[in-house]
Structures are given as structure tokens and as C-alpha cells.
Amino acid sequence: MSDDLLLSRLSPAERRAMEALAVEAGFPAQEIAAEMVAAYLRLVLDAPRALPDRPLLGLIRRAKARRHG
């Protein structure tokens, strides 16, 4: 997945928040987004009881709905 695709999936408000975070951190928004994805996946894999059952399925359904909606 390209880094630009990660940011393109965000709403305008989310994108602005990500850009503000990038400015504050002095780190590219695309790289922050990629790290957030990796951290979420580690959470899903390492601490499954911290999240609802099969949390990625909800994300996948929303992604499909956006693509086809």
C-alpha cells in the first residue's frame, strides 16, 4: 500500500489533524500513518482481548463500502 493511499483514505478533518501532528512532530504524515497502521496491527495480534472480536472485519467492510459507495 502506498503511503499516499493511506492518507487519501482519511476524511479532510482527519487529514488536517494528521498534517498538524506531522508538523508538531517534525516527521512526514505518510510515515506517521504507516506507523499507526503497524501499531494497530500489532495490537490486534498481540492483545486480541483489548479489542472487539475480529476488529479488522469492520474496517474491511467500511473500506469496501467506501470503494463501492
C-alpha angles and dihedrals in degrees: 000000000000119000091237089058090056092057094040089063091061124094115247090258091049091048091052090049091050092049091049090051090049092052091048092048096040089229130115115269091226091058092046089052091050090050090049091053091049092048092050092050091049089052091051091050100038104035107027094160090060090068137047118273112287095355093178092064091066090051091048092049091051091048091051091047091052091049094048098031 
